């Protein structure tokens, strides 16, 4: 879904975020897996104080309330999503919808459980950095881990009459999402990891020596306590990112952007 007419920049960003959440909720498998994660921690949620940062339309906050949380703070910065979440959650006496930026929100009482979905297509290119900088500490974060994994394959096995190997070669140095169908394509090795309390870990350089394939791809895995919750290629909310293999080594890092960290990528020749 794209906005086709000119709008003031702030208005455009707010509506673009709204449309992004509609796309997120279209991923029914992702929602199901998150519900299963919450239900697996029902004992931690019952009678507890919970926070959902970036509550969007309020689905997870509603589930926390239904699972018996004593208090749920549903925190949303986007004004349109805040209105929609407020309408959805108004019948729950144990839910307080808060219009605030996750970075400035300060809970009025100690938090037992924090729920979030701050993972980007490339793991850290969304809002995970916000969790690393929280001035308050929940007892439990759901989910609490994530990985950016990668693999190599043959361009000849993926390309077609339109997206040919010659076309893909022109994309050298660019990470392009949704370029191919990634069904059943395995993620083979870790590139970066994130864990609550430890933050982001990634090597200075990734060496591909000894690995076969002229097409490099990346995919996100969302995990909790070492257990896979959802992954790119299975949950449609996240797709693989692709680029032509131009060397044996590459560097991936994240630089602060205007709204969130931006992924930076370069081949090491």
ZAKOL-215952 format. One record per residue: chain; residue number from 0; y, x, z of N, C-alpha, C in turn. Coordinates in Angstrom, 2 decimals. Atoms other than C-alpha are relative to their C-alpha. Layout:
  chaine  num     n_yy     n_xx     n_zz    ca_yy    ca_xx    ca_zz     c_yy     c_xx     c_zz
       A  NUM        Y        X        Z        Y        X        Z        Y        X        Z
...
% end
This chain:
  chaine  num     n_yy     n_xx     n_zz    ca_yy    ca_xx    ca_zz     c_yy     c_xx     c_zz
       A    0    -1.19     0.84     0.00     0.00     0.00     0.00     1.24     0.88     0.00
       A    1    -1.21    -0.80     0.13     3.33     1.46    -1.09     1.23    -0.90    -0.07
       A    2    -1.29     0.69     0.11     6.94     0.33    -0.70     0.65     0.43    -1.30
       A    3    -0.45    -0.31     1.35     8.41     0.12    -4.18     1.52    -0.03    -0.18
       A    4    -1.47     0.06     0.17    12.10    -0.59    -3.60     0.69     0.95     0.96
       A    5    -0.79    -0.91    -0.83    14.82     1.59    -2.12     0.40    -0.70     1.30
       A    6    -0.38     0.48    -1.32    15.42     1.14     1.60     0.70     1.12     0.76
       A    7    -0.52    -1.06    -0.86    17.45     2.99     4.22    -1.16     0.80     0.58
       A    8     1.09    -0.90    -0.38    15.41     5.99     5.36    -0.72    -0.45     1.26
       A    9     0.62     0.41    -1.26    14.80     4.75     8.91    -0.85    -1.25    -0.21
       A   10     0.73     1.23     0.29    13.76     1.30     7.68    -1.28     0.30    -0.81
       A   11     1.16    -0.38     0.81    11.44     2.87     5.10    -1.09     0.60     0.88
       A   12     0.98    -0.66    -0.86     9.73     5.05     7.73    -0.69    -1.00     0.92
       A   13     0.58     0.99    -0.91     9.24     2.12    10.10    -1.00    -0.91    -0.71
       A   14     0.90     0.88     0.75     7.70    -0.13     7.45    -1.19     0.77    -0.54
       A   15     1.11    -0.84     0.47     5.61     2.74     6.08    -1.03     0.18     1.11
       A   16     0.91    -0.11    -1.14     4.13     3.22     9.57    -0.77    -1.31     0.21
       A   17     0.66     1.30    -0.14     3.39    -0.51     9.76    -1.13    -0.15    -1.02
       A   18     1.01     0.11     1.05     1.53    -0.43     6.45    -1.16     0.97     0.27
       A   19     1.05    -0.96    -0.32    -0.38     2.66     7.60    -0.98    -0.58     1.01
       A   20     0.89     0.59    -1.00    -1.74     0.74    10.59    -0.85    -1.10    -0.60
       A   21     0.83     0.99     0.69    -2.88    -2.09     8.34    -1.17     0.69    -0.68
       A   22     1.05    -0.77     0.65    -4.82     0.51     6.38    -1.02     0.50     1.01
       A   23     0.90    -0.47    -1.05    -6.28     1.92     9.61    -0.95    -1.10     0.42
       A   24     0.84     1.09    -0.47    -7.55    -1.47    10.72    -0.92    -0.54    -1.08
       A   25     0.92     0.36     1.09    -9.09    -2.05     7.30    -1.30     0.80     0.10
       A   26     1.19    -0.83    -0.18   -11.54     0.70     8.30    -0.82    -0.60     1.15
       A   27     0.75     0.73    -1.02   -13.97    -1.58    10.14    -0.97     0.90     0.76
       A   28     0.94    -0.90    -0.67   -16.44     1.22    10.89     0.72     0.81     1.06
       A   29    -0.78    -0.76    -0.97   -13.75     3.27    12.59     0.30    -0.85     1.23
       A   30    -0.29     0.89    -1.13   -12.75     0.28    14.75    -1.26    -0.25     0.83
       A   31     1.26     0.23    -0.70   -16.39    -0.43    15.62    -0.38     1.21     0.85
       A   32     0.36    -1.21    -0.74   -16.99     3.20    16.66     0.91     0.20     1.22
       A   33    -0.92    -0.11    -1.14   -13.88     3.17    18.86    -0.36    -1.02     1.08
       A   34     0.43     1.01    -0.96   -15.00    -0.08    20.49    -1.24     0.47     0.74
       A   35     1.22    -0.50    -0.62   -18.41     1.48    21.14     0.31     1.10     1.01
       A   36    -0.41    -1.05    -0.94   -16.71     4.48    22.76     0.57    -0.60     1.27
       A   37    -0.58     0.66    -1.18   -14.70     2.21    25.07    -1.09    -0.67     0.82
       A   38     1.05     0.72    -0.72   -17.76     0.14    25.94    -0.93     0.97     0.73
       A   39     0.83    -1.00    -0.66   -19.73     3.29    26.77     0.64     0.50     1.29
       A   40    -0.72    -0.43    -1.21   -17.04     4.06    29.37     0.54    -1.20     0.77
       A   41    -0.42     1.23    -0.67   -16.80     0.52    30.73     0.18     0.22     1.50
       A   42    -0.09    -0.24    -1.44   -17.42     1.75    34.27     1.27     0.75     0.38
       A   43    -1.25    -0.74    -0.25   -14.43     4.12    34.00     1.22    -0.90    -0.20
       A   44    -1.13     0.86     0.35   -12.22     1.35    32.59     0.19    -1.12     1.01
       A   45    -0.08     1.13    -0.93   -13.02    -1.47    35.03     0.81     0.37     1.24
       A   46    -0.84    -0.20    -1.18   -10.34    -1.70    37.73     0.94     1.17    -0.10
       A   47    -0.79    -1.23     0.14    -8.48     1.31    36.32     1.35    -0.28    -0.67
       A   48    -1.28     0.03     0.72    -5.02     2.02    34.94    -0.22     0.75    -1.31
       A   49     0.24    -0.56     1.32    -5.22     2.66    31.19     1.29     0.05    -0.80
       A   50    -1.11    -0.12     0.94    -2.73     3.80    28.56    -0.57     0.16    -1.39
       A   51     0.27    -0.28     1.41    -3.05     3.46    24.82     1.30     0.48    -0.62
       A   52    -1.17    -0.56     0.65    -0.56     5.75    23.11    -0.09    -0.29    -1.50
       A   53     0.03     0.40     1.40     0.39     4.48    19.65    -0.91    -1.19    -0.17
       A   54     0.94     1.12    -0.05    -1.17     1.06    20.20    -0.05    -0.80    -1.30
       A   55     0.04     0.70     1.27    -0.30    -0.23    16.71     0.04    -1.50     0.19
       A   56     0.09     1.45    -0.12    -1.34    -3.89    16.50    -0.67    -0.44     1.30
       A   57     0.48     0.33    -1.34    -2.93    -3.70    19.96    -1.49    -0.25     0.13
       A   58     1.44     0.29    -0.06    -6.67    -3.87    19.17    -0.69     0.70     1.16
       A   59     0.68    -0.75    -1.06    -7.76    -1.14    21.57     0.53    -0.40     1.38
       A   60    -0.56     0.47    -1.27    -5.39    -2.29    24.31    -0.61    -1.33     0.40
       A   61     0.66     1.28    -0.27    -6.88    -5.78    24.00    -1.41     0.23     0.52
       A   62     1.38    -0.25    -0.44   -10.38    -4.34    24.34    -0.01     0.59     1.41
       A   63    -0.09    -0.55    -1.35    -9.35    -2.34    27.43     0.21    -1.12     1.02
       A   64    -0.25     1.14    -0.89    -8.02    -5.55    28.99    -1.26    -0.83     0.17
       A   65     1.22     0.80    -0.06   -11.23    -7.41    28.14    -1.11     0.70     0.78
       A   66     1.02    -0.76    -0.73   -13.32    -4.62    29.68     0.33     0.14     1.48
       A   67    -0.27     0.08    -1.42   -11.63    -5.20    33.03     0.98     1.00     0.57
       A   68    -1.02    -0.91    -0.52    -8.81    -2.66    33.27     0.95    -0.76     0.92
       A   69    -0.97     0.65    -0.90    -6.51    -3.45    36.18     1.37    -0.08    -0.64
       A   70    -1.30    -0.06     0.64    -3.47    -2.42    34.14    -0.14     0.79    -1.30
       A   71    -0.01    -0.70     1.28    -3.01    -1.44    30.49     1.44     0.14    -0.45
       A   72    -1.30    -0.27     0.64     0.15     0.19    29.18    -0.27     0.21    -1.49
       A   73     0.15    -0.12     1.45     0.18    -0.41    25.41     1.32     0.53    -0.55
       A   74    -1.24    -0.69     0.33     2.77     2.08    24.17     0.14     0.12    -1.51
       A   75    -0.23    -0.05     1.44     4.25     1.77    20.68     1.47     0.26    -0.28
       A   76    -1.36    -0.39     0.34     7.33     3.41    19.20     0.58    -0.81    -1.16
       A   77    -0.48     0.73     1.17     7.55     1.52    15.91     0.44    -1.41     0.40
       A   78    -0.49     1.31    -0.47     9.71    -1.62    16.45    -0.78    -1.18    -0.56
       A   79     0.75     1.11     0.60     7.72    -3.81    14.05    -1.39    -0.11     0.62
       A   80     1.31     0.01    -0.65     4.36    -2.81    15.51     0.11    -0.45     1.45
       A   81    -0.23     0.44    -1.38     5.80    -3.32    19.00     0.08    -1.52     0.08
       A   82    -0.11     1.46     0.02     6.71    -6.92    18.13    -1.37    -0.64    -0.23
       A   83     1.31     0.56     0.31     3.28    -7.58    16.63    -0.99     0.18     1.15
       A   84     0.88    -0.23    -1.15     1.43    -6.00    19.56     0.39    -0.90     1.17
       A   85    -0.46     0.88    -1.08     3.57    -7.97    22.02    -0.51    -1.42    -0.20
       A   86     0.49     1.34     0.30     2.62   -11.21    20.29    -1.51    -0.10     0.22
       A   87     1.46     0.03    -0.11    -1.08   -10.33    20.20    -0.45     0.05     1.46
       A   88     0.45    -0.29    -1.36    -1.25    -9.22    23.84     0.69    -0.85     1.07
       A   89    -0.82     0.73    -0.96     1.06   -11.77    25.46    -0.82    -0.85     0.99
       A   90     0.81     0.83    -0.90    -1.80   -13.78    27.00    -0.73     0.82     1.05
       A   91     0.71    -0.87    -0.96    -3.15   -10.77    28.93     0.96     0.42     1.11
       A   92    -0.89    -0.30    -1.13    -1.54   -10.58    32.36    -0.12     1.45     0.45
       A   93     0.21    -1.40    -0.41    -2.96    -7.08    32.86     0.48     1.01    -1.04
       A   94    -0.50    -0.89     1.04    -1.26    -5.64    29.74     1.53    -0.03    -0.01
       A   95    -1.45    -0.15     0.18     2.31    -4.33    29.54     0.24     0.78    -1.29
       A   96    -0.33    -0.65     1.26     3.51    -3.55    26.02     1.34     0.70     0.17
       A   97    -1.16    -0.84    -0.25     6.01    -0.71    26.14     0.54     0.52    -1.33
       A   98    -0.65    -0.52     1.21     8.48     0.10    23.36     0.55     1.39     0.33
       A   99    -0.40    -1.36    -0.36     8.66     3.88    23.71    -0.71     1.00    -0.89
       A  100     0.64    -1.13     0.65     7.92     7.17    22.01    -1.04     0.58     0.96
       A  101     1.06    -0.58    -0.84     4.66     8.66    23.28     0.47     1.25     0.72
       A  102    -0.47    -1.25    -0.58     6.56    11.88    23.98     0.91    -0.21     1.19
       A  103    -0.95     0.26    -1.09     9.03    10.23    26.34    -0.52    -1.02     1.00
       A  104     0.55     1.00    -0.91     6.85     7.55    27.95    -0.45     0.65     1.30
       A  105     0.41    -0.46    -1.32     6.36     8.04    31.69    -0.63    -1.17     0.73
       A  106     0.66     1.12    -0.70     3.76     5.79    33.35     0.52    -0.14     1.42
       A  107    -0.52     0.27    -1.34     4.86     4.14    36.57    -1.03     0.21     1.09
       A  108     1.05    -0.29    -0.97     1.54     4.90    38.24    -1.02     0.96    -0.62
       A  109     0.98    -0.98     0.46    -1.31     7.39    38.00    -0.94    -0.64    -1.02
       A  110     0.80     0.52     1.11    -3.34     6.98    34.79    -1.44     0.50     0.11
       A  111     1.42    -0.34    -0.04    -7.12     6.89    34.84    -0.54     0.31    -1.40
       A  112     0.57    -0.12     1.34    -7.88     6.49    31.11     1.10    -0.04    -1.04
       A  113    -0.91    -0.03     1.15    -5.87     7.45    28.03    -0.82    -0.17    -1.27
       A  114     0.64     0.24     1.29    -6.93     6.08    24.63     1.02     0.32    -1.10
       A  115    -0.92    -0.38     1.08    -5.47     7.41    21.38    -0.79     0.13    -1.30
       A  116     0.54    -0.43     1.28    -6.04     7.98    17.70     1.10     0.78    -0.71
       A  117    -1.08    -0.86     0.51    -3.68    10.84    16.90    -0.51     1.04    -0.98
       A  118     0.58    -0.98     0.93    -5.97    12.68    14.46     0.57    -0.19    -1.40
       A  119    -0.44     0.04     1.38    -4.61    13.57    11.04    -1.13     0.30    -0.95
       A  120     1.02    -0.31     1.00    -6.49    14.07     7.80    -0.52     1.43     0.17
       A  121     0.37    -1.40    -0.22    -6.49    17.80     8.63     0.02     0.33     1.49
       A  122     0.14    -0.12    -1.45    -6.98    17.29    12.39     1.33    -0.01     0.73
       A  123    -1.18    -0.18    -0.85    -3.62    18.47    13.76     1.29    -0.43    -0.70
       A  124    -1.20     0.35     0.75    -1.22    17.16    11.10     0.42    -1.44     0.26
       A  125    -0.49     1.30    -0.43    -0.43    13.98    13.03     0.65     0.17     1.37
       A  126    -0.64     0.05    -1.31     0.22    13.56    16.76    -0.80     0.65     1.12
       A  127     0.78    -0.62    -1.07    -2.44    15.56    18.63     0.85     0.94     0.86
       A  128    -0.86    -0.92    -0.76     0.27    18.03    19.63     0.70    -0.72     1.15
       A  129    -0.64     0.78    -1.06     1.84    15.22    21.70    -0.89     0.01     1.25
       A  130     0.90    -0.01    -1.15    -1.26    15.11    23.91     0.01     1.36     0.68
       A  131    -0.04    -1.34    -0.58    -1.08    18.87    24.40     1.25     0.24     0.84
       A  132    -1.27    -0.20    -0.69     2.47    18.49    25.72     0.31    -1.08     1.04
       A  133    -0.25     1.07    -0.96     2.07    15.46    28.00     0.37     0.56     1.38
       A  134    -0.36    -0.45    -1.34     3.88    15.96    31.34    -0.82    -0.69     1.09
       A  135     0.87     0.68    -0.95     1.41    13.58    33.03    -1.45     0.16    -0.46
       A  136     1.38    -0.33     0.31    -2.37    14.00    33.19    -0.93    -1.16     0.35
       A  137     1.02     1.02    -0.27    -4.91    11.18    32.80    -1.29     0.66     0.47
       A  138     1.28    -0.53    -0.45    -8.32    11.60    34.40    -1.00     0.08    -1.15
       A  139     0.94     0.06     1.11   -10.14    10.70    31.17     0.76    -0.29    -1.28
       A  140    -0.59     0.22     1.31    -9.08    10.93    27.51    -1.10    -0.42    -0.96
       A  141     0.97     0.55     0.95   -10.92     8.88    24.87     0.64    -0.13    -1.39
       A  142     0.98    -1.08    -0.05   -11.78    10.57    22.54     0.69     1.32     0.35
       A  143    -0.62    -1.22    -0.53   -11.26    14.11    23.80    -0.25     1.25    -0.85
       A  144     0.26    -1.16     0.85   -12.36    16.37    20.89     0.17    -0.37    -1.46
       A  145    -0.04     0.20     1.44   -11.99    16.83    17.17    -0.24     1.31    -0.71
       A  146     0.25    -1.19     0.81   -12.95    19.23    14.41     0.53    -0.21    -1.40
       A  147    -0.22    -0.05     1.44   -11.69    20.14    10.98    -1.11     0.87    -0.56
       A  148     1.12    -0.73     0.56   -14.77    21.14     9.02     0.20     0.11    -1.52
       A  149    -0.17    -0.25     1.43   -15.17    22.33     5.44    -1.34     0.24    -0.66
       A  150     1.18    -0.31     0.77   -17.67    22.96     2.69     0.39     0.45    -1.39
       A  151    -0.20    -0.42     1.38   -18.05    24.30    -0.82    -1.02    -0.69    -0.88
       A  152     0.90     0.59     0.97   -19.55    22.66    -3.86     0.42     0.44    -1.39
       A  153    -0.29    -0.34     1.39   -19.61    23.06    -7.62     0.93    -1.04    -0.60
       A  154    -0.92     0.92     0.66   -16.67    21.55    -9.48    -0.70    -0.78    -1.10
       A  155     0.71     0.65     1.09   -19.02    20.76   -12.36    -0.78    -1.22     0.49
       A  156     0.77     1.12    -0.54   -21.00    18.44   -10.06     0.88    -1.15     0.47
       A  157    -0.91     1.01    -0.53   -17.91    16.50    -8.95     0.95    -0.57    -1.04
       A  158    -1.04     0.40     0.94   -15.56    16.31   -11.92    -0.55    -0.97    -1.05
       A  159     0.37     0.95     1.04   -15.54    13.77   -14.73     0.87     0.23    -1.23
       A  160    -0.74    -0.18     1.24   -13.85    13.21   -18.09     1.51     0.08     0.22
       A  161    -1.44    -0.03    -0.28   -10.43    12.79   -16.49     0.34     1.16     0.93
       A  162    -0.23    -1.10    -0.95   -10.50    15.07   -13.44    -1.01     1.09    -0.33
       A  163     0.88    -1.07     0.49   -12.06    18.06   -15.20     0.19     1.26     0.84
       A  164    -0.23    -1.27    -0.70   -12.54    21.57   -13.78     1.34     0.64    -0.37
       A  165    -1.30    -0.55     0.41    -9.47    22.60   -15.81     1.14    -0.66     0.77
       A  166    -1.01     0.71    -0.78    -7.43    19.92   -14.04     0.00     0.51     1.44
       A  167     0.10    -0.42    -1.39    -8.72    20.99   -10.62     0.57     1.41     0.18
       A  168    -0.54    -1.36    -0.11    -7.82    24.63   -11.32     1.52     0.00     0.12
       A  169    -1.46     0.09    -0.09    -4.19    23.55   -11.70     0.48    -0.37     1.41
       A  170    -0.35     0.40    -1.37    -4.29    22.30    -8.10    -0.15     1.15     0.99
       A  171     0.20    -1.16    -0.88    -4.88    25.80    -6.72     1.12     0.09     1.04
       A  172    -0.96    -0.13    -1.09    -3.20    26.14    -3.33     0.46    -1.32     0.58
       A  173    -0.36     1.33    -0.51    -2.72    22.36    -2.89    -1.24    -0.66     0.57
       A  174     1.08     0.77    -0.60    -4.92    20.30    -0.56     0.22    -1.46    -0.35
       A  175    -0.20     1.34     0.57    -5.38    16.95    -2.31    -1.05    -0.94     0.58
       A  176     0.95     0.95    -0.58    -6.94    13.96    -0.54    -0.43    -1.03    -1.02
       A  177     0.48     1.09     0.81    -9.07    11.31    -2.16    -0.27     0.34    -1.45
       A  178     0.15    -0.42     1.40    -9.69    13.33    -5.33    -1.38    -0.37    -0.54
       A  179     1.36     0.29     0.43   -13.46    12.74    -5.45    -0.68    -0.90     1.02
       A  180     0.85     0.78    -0.89   -16.11    10.51    -3.93    -0.80     0.96     0.87
       A  181     0.64    -0.98    -0.89   -17.31    12.39    -0.84    -1.26    -0.53     0.66
       A  182     1.21     0.56    -0.61   -20.28    10.16     0.02    -1.15     1.01    -0.02
       A  183     1.18    -0.86    -0.17   -23.20    12.21     1.36     0.27     1.48    -0.27
       A  184    -0.33    -1.41     0.19   -21.34    15.50     0.80     0.16     0.63     1.38
       A  185     0.00    -0.49    -1.38   -22.01    17.58     3.93     1.17     0.92     0.31
       A  186    -0.95    -0.97    -0.53   -19.40    19.37     5.99    -0.81     1.14     0.60
       A  187     0.91    -1.12    -0.23   -20.85    22.85     6.38     0.42     0.95     1.12
       A  188    -0.43    -0.97    -1.00   -18.70    24.92     8.75     1.35    -0.42     0.59
       A  189    -1.24     0.32    -0.71   -15.87    24.65    11.29     1.16     0.85    -0.51
       A  190    -1.23    -0.72     0.32   -12.32    25.60    10.38     0.95     0.00     1.20
       A  191    -0.88     0.11    -1.17   -10.39    24.36    13.44    -0.61    -1.01     0.96
       A  192     0.47     0.93    -1.02   -11.18    22.58    16.70     1.15    -0.36     0.93
       A  193    -0.95     0.42    -1.04    -9.15    20.60    19.21    -0.78    -0.62     1.14
       A  194     0.64     0.58    -1.18   -10.15    19.73    22.75     1.07    -0.28     1.03
       A  195    -0.94     0.37    -1.05    -8.22    17.91    25.44    -0.03     1.05     1.11
       A  196    -0.10    -1.00    -1.05    -6.98    20.45    27.96    -0.02     1.43    -0.51
       A  197     0.06    -1.33     0.60    -7.60    23.41    25.66     0.89     0.13    -1.23
       A  198    -0.87    -0.02     1.17    -5.54    22.44    22.62    -0.72     0.40    -1.27
       A  199     0.48    -0.34     1.33    -5.95    23.65    19.06    -0.50     1.43    -0.04
       A  200     0.53    -1.35     0.22    -8.11    26.64    18.13    -0.36     0.12    -1.48
       A  201     0.35    -0.27     1.39    -8.29    28.04    14.61     0.12     1.48    -0.27
       A  202    -0.05    -1.43     0.28    -9.00    31.51    13.21     1.20     0.35    -0.85
       A  203    -1.13    -0.43     0.82    -6.26    33.54    11.60    -0.34    -0.03    -1.48
       A  204     0.47     0.01     1.39    -8.33    33.81     8.40    -1.43    -0.52    -0.02
       A  205     1.37     0.48     0.19   -11.47    32.00     7.19    -0.60     0.72    -1.19
       A  206     0.67    -0.78     1.03   -13.90    34.13     5.17    -1.13    -0.82    -0.63
       A  207     1.01     0.76     0.74   -16.00    32.39     2.49    -1.05     0.89    -0.65
       A  208     0.94    -0.93     0.63   -17.94    35.49     1.46    -1.44    -0.45     0.27
       A  209     1.40     0.40    -0.12   -21.58    34.66     0.80    -0.24    -1.48    -0.18
       A  210     0.13     1.45     0.21   -20.89    30.95     0.33     0.23    -0.31    -1.47
       A  211    -0.05     0.33     1.41   -21.43    29.42    -3.10     0.83    -1.27    -0.23
       A  212    -0.76     1.18     0.38   -19.12    26.95    -4.84     1.42     0.36    -0.40
       A  213    -1.36    -0.26     0.45   -15.81    26.88    -6.70     0.97    -1.11     0.39
       A  214    -0.83     1.10    -0.47   -14.49    23.72    -5.02    -0.10    -0.07     1.52
       A  215    -0.05     0.00    -1.46   -13.40    23.84    -1.37     0.49    -1.37     0.48
       A  216    -0.42     1.29    -0.53   -13.13    20.65     0.67     0.02     0.04     1.53
       A  217    -0.17     0.09    -1.45   -12.10    19.74     4.23    -0.20    -1.44     0.44
       A  218     0.16     1.34    -0.55   -13.00    16.79     6.43     0.11     0.00     1.52
       A  219    -0.19     0.16    -1.43   -12.15    15.56     9.91    -1.25    -0.58     0.66
       A  220     0.98     0.64    -0.86   -14.69    14.82    12.64     0.65    -0.31     1.34
       A  221    -0.49     0.44    -1.30   -13.61    12.82    15.69    -1.19    -0.03     0.96
       A  222     1.13    -0.15    -0.93   -15.80    13.61    18.71     0.45    -0.32     1.42
       A  223    -0.24     0.12    -1.44   -16.11    12.90    22.41    -1.16     0.63     0.73
       A  224     1.03    -0.72    -0.77   -17.98    15.23    24.75    -1.14     0.49    -0.91
       A  225     0.97    -0.57     0.91   -19.71    16.79    21.77    -0.72    -1.00    -0.88
       A  226     0.65     1.04     0.78   -20.84    13.46    20.31     0.93    -0.49    -1.11
       A  227    -0.79     0.46     1.14   -19.65    12.42    16.85     0.35    -1.47     0.13
       A  228    -0.47     1.38    -0.03   -17.55     9.24    16.86     0.20    -0.51    -1.43
       A  229    -0.29     0.40     1.37   -16.36     9.10    13.27     0.35     1.24    -0.80
       A  230    -0.29    -1.16     0.84   -15.90    11.41    10.32     0.54    -0.44    -1.34
       A  231    -0.45     0.22     1.36   -14.13    11.64     7.00    -1.21    -0.15    -0.91
       A  232     1.11     0.25     0.91   -16.31    10.38     4.20    -0.90    -1.12     0.46
       A  233     0.74     1.13    -0.54   -17.89     7.80     6.51     0.97    -1.10     0.41
       A  234    -1.08     0.92    -0.35   -14.86     6.15     8.09     1.11     0.17    -1.05
       A  235    -0.91    -0.09     1.14   -12.50     5.34     5.22     1.43     0.35     0.39
       A  236    -1.35    -0.34    -0.45    -9.40     5.94     7.35     0.33     1.46    -0.27
       A  237    -0.19    -1.42     0.27    -9.90     9.66     6.73    -0.80     0.38    -1.24
       A  238     0.71    -0.47     1.19   -10.79    11.17     3.37    -0.02     1.53    -0.01
       A  239     0.05    -1.44     0.16   -11.70    14.70     2.34     1.26     0.49    -0.71
       A  240    -1.08    -0.68     0.74    -9.04    17.14     1.11    -0.65     1.11    -0.83
       A  241     0.65    -0.88     0.98    -9.89    19.28    -1.94     0.97     1.03    -0.56
       A  242    -0.78    -0.99     0.73    -8.69    22.46    -3.58    -0.94     0.93    -0.77
       A  243     0.76    -0.97     0.79    -9.87    24.95    -6.19    -0.16     1.29     0.80
       A  244     0.22    -1.28    -0.69   -11.44    28.09    -4.72     0.57     1.13    -0.85
       A  245    -0.68    -1.05     0.75    -9.21    30.96    -5.77    -0.28     1.40     0.54
       A  246     0.25    -1.31    -0.61   -10.38    33.74    -3.44    -1.13    -0.14     1.01
       A  247     1.08     0.00    -1.00   -12.90    34.69    -0.77     0.49    -0.37     1.40
       A  248    -0.54     0.27    -1.33   -10.55    34.11     2.15     1.23    -0.89    -0.11
       A  249    -1.21     0.82    -0.03    -7.91    31.58     3.11     0.54    -0.08     1.42
       A  250    -0.66     0.20    -1.29    -5.48    30.91     5.89     0.51    -1.43     0.08
       A  251    -0.51     1.34    -0.27    -4.72    27.47     7.35     0.72     0.02     1.34
       A  252    -0.72     0.08    -1.25    -2.07    26.87    10.00     0.92    -1.21    -0.04
       A  253    -0.84     1.18    -0.12     0.34    24.19    11.21     1.40     0.41     0.45
       A  254    -1.40    -0.28    -0.31     4.13    24.39    11.24     0.68    -1.31     0.38
       A  255    -0.69     1.20    -0.43     6.48    21.95    12.93     0.81    -0.59    -1.15
       A  256    -0.75     0.71     1.02     7.78    19.38    10.44     1.05    -0.90     0.61
       A  257    -1.07     0.88    -0.46    10.51    16.79    10.68    -0.52    -1.06     0.96
       A  258     0.56     1.07    -0.82     8.19    14.14    12.20    -1.25     0.43     0.76
       A  259     1.27    -0.42    -0.59     4.92    15.92    12.99    -0.37     1.36    -0.59
       A  260     0.45    -1.27     0.60     3.13    19.24    12.39    -0.46    -0.18    -1.44
       A  261     0.39     0.04     1.40     2.60    20.00     8.71    -1.01     1.11    -0.25
       A  262     1.03    -0.98     0.34    -0.47    21.76     7.35     0.54     0.99    -1.03
       A  263    -0.36    -1.07     0.94     0.15    25.09     5.61    -1.29     0.70    -0.41
       A  264     1.25    -0.56     0.54    -2.48    26.68     3.38     0.34     1.05    -1.03
       A  265    -0.16    -1.02     1.03    -2.72    29.87     1.35    -1.27     0.82    -0.12
       A  266     1.11    -0.91     0.26    -5.37    32.04    -0.24     0.41     1.42     0.35
       A  267    -0.22    -1.39    -0.36    -5.66    35.63     0.96    -0.65     0.87    -1.06
       A  268     0.52    -0.81     1.11    -6.01    37.93    -2.06    -0.08     1.48     0.41
% end
